[in-house]
């Protein structure tokens, strides 16, 4: 597969830069803005053999592809099984792993595992700075479950432990998705966590491609651009279905299945055509989920850093894969094409 750079700078990569793997669709929260709260497909756990097949392919094909072992579920509910899976992926050569969690399982017992299993970046999606707002936007599925206070306690313990041991990984990123219900707490959230030494990400409202109803901005509005989710990310449901993108929670567009295909085949098959339509701005020809999606510009979030050291660490981590992918293209392209692609980079 030859890398192709279009005139507006978008690149077809031979493998996704990020791969979202739904190790479980179980969750202990029922967030008002999460697609999972509205989705109808079964909420089960991915067989370990399927997870291993996927990460083996990543290790072989594109070790710097960033693996996200979380999609429409809370992966930390798997307990030690999750840490074992992450350890396995790291041991066979996967270089970048980002875990996105709601933070309810970060505590004295799990902090050592989070530090030692090989996670490079931990994103804690909190979306509130007071217990009342947290209970409103992220209601628990059990009345005696963890609230914001426990989550904050767990993350602070993790930060303190990393600091004490002088460790730079995992990078700790506190995420706040902005909605009408929590907007007023975004600034206080940001200030608090920067003071604690965490990176903060403020994310615009996501509609899970129309699953969470409030309309969003018109999908084909003037100025629509190719969606970075389509161009960079592939997502796999627990049953092996590779879907449109990392916000296709219901599986409205299934491009293939990992039980019988490889990530590379699907990425360079049906998903390649989707990317082509985005890059050529032929949005009206996209499958309905993508054509009508209000989330095409949401992937980019705003990051804030406690200081320049962590900014450099974070950017270095993100860049790692890009350097590899560049080398990877060249290896795959062969000498003749290297010459012609040199002008493109
Ligand atoms: S436009 Fe929407 S459905 Fe299409 S790839 Fe982007 S986020 Fe996914």
Boltz pocket constraint, residues with backbone or C-beta under 6 A from the ligand:
constraints:
  - pocket:
      binder: B
      contacts: [[A, 209], [A, 227], [A, 228], [A, 229], [A, 230], [A, 244], [A, 245], [A, 246], [A, 247], [A, 248], [A, 289], [A, 290], [A, 291], [A, 293], [A, 294], [A, 295], [A, 296]]
      max_distance: 6.0
